[in-house]
């Protein structure tokens, strides 16, 4: 499967499309298709980049 988030790098701000209640998260790492994101509302989550396309946030 294709890594939908291969261009994400540490420090970028993102949102999870299926969980807007998590708020904005900051990418901590992107290794082997696994993206670790620290979300304001729930903390650190590891996301499979082949299954979820994270939305970039430009307005914060």
N, C-alpha and C positions, 0 to 999 in steps of 0.2 A: 504493500500500500504506500501511497505517496504521503510524505510528511507535509501537511498543510501549513505548518508554522515554521518552515525551515529558515525563513528570513528574520525571525524574532531573535533579539539578542538581549542580554542583561540590561536592565534599566528601562526598557520599553514598557509603556502602560497598555494594558489590555482589559477586555471584558469577556466573560464567558457568555456566548449567545443564548444558552439555555438557562442561565442562572443570573439574571440581572440583579437580583437581591444580594449577590456577593459583592457588588460594587466594583470599583476599579482595582486592578491588581498590577503589581510590578513583576516583570519577568526576572527571576533569579538566575536561571540557567536553562540551556537548551542543548541537551546531549542525547544523541541517538534517537531523536524523535520524541523524547520525553521532555516536556516543558514544565519547569517548576515555577509556580507563580505564587506570590504572597498577596492575597486578597485582603483588603481593609476589614471586611466584615467577618471573615471566617478563618483567616490565616493561610498557611502554606498548603498548596495542593499541587500534585503532580498530574499533568494532563498528557494523554496519549495524542501526539500531534497527527497521527493518521486517522483519528476518529473525530476530533473536535477542531474546528477552525476558530481560533481566538480572534476577537475584533480589536483592532488597534484603536487606541484612544489618543486624540490629538488636542482635545479642548480642556485639558486640566493642567 
